[in-house]
Amino acid sequence: MKVSVELTLTPLQDDFETPIKEFIKELRTSKFVVMENPLSTQVYGDFDEVIPFLTTLIKKSFGTIENGVLQMKLVKSDRSDYEPDF
């Protein structure tokens, strides 16, 4: 089953940019479709591959920050080709 995942990582520390950049760089090296915008990053792929990958990456990222929040939205479909019609 294909999924679309929207992620927003928010380290609660003064140097918040470095962990965010490292998180996104790791996402970019994956085999999944990754799209970025100023507020979030979207990942598109097969559920059984995306979720284990994200679990490992989130755990690794949380290990590099003292406190942080990760917001995630999960949609059951690949929305990577979505274009607004208005």
N, C-alpha and C positions, 0 to 999 in steps of 0.2 A: 504494500500500500504506500502510495506517495504522500508526503507531508511537506508542509511549509512551516518553518519555525522562525519566529521573530525574537531576537535576543537584545536585551539592553543590560550591560554590565555597569554597575555603579560602585566603584571602590569608595569607601567612606574614609578617605585619608587625603592629606595635602597633595601628594604626588599621585593623582588619580589617572593621569593620561598614560603613563607607562604601562600599567597592567591592562588597560583597555586596548592599547596598540598591540601588545603581545598577544592578547586573546584574538584579535581580528587577524593578525598575521598567521596564527595557527589555523584559523578557519580557512584562510585563503589557500593554505597548502593541502587542504582536503580535496577529495575527488568530487565534492558536492558543488552545486551551483550556489555561490555566495554573492549577495548584493548588499551594498552598504548605503546608508544615508546618514545625515548628521545626528539622528536620534536613535537609530537601531541598526542591526544587521540581520539580514534574512538568510536562512539556509534552506535549500530545497533538495529533497532526495527521498530515498526509500526509508521508511520508518525503522526497519530492522537494522539498518546501517547508520542512520543519522543519530538515533537516540543513544546507542552505546558510545559513539564518537563524542557526542556532546557531554555525556556523563563523565567521561575521562577528562575532557578538556576543562569542564567546569571545576572538577575536583582539583586539577592541576592549578588552575587560575586562583581558586580560593586558597590554595596553599601559599600563594605569593602575596596575599593581602591579609591585613589584620581583621578588617571588617568590610563587608560589602553586601550588595544586593544584586541579584540577577533576576530580571523580569523576563518571562518567557511566554510567548503565545504559540500554540500549536494548532494547526489547521489540517484537517484530513483532506488534502488534495495538494497538487502542485500548482501554486499560484504564480510561478515565476514569469509567466507570459501575460499577466494581467496588465491591461491598459485601460484607464478610465475612459468612458465614452461621453464625457460632459465637458 
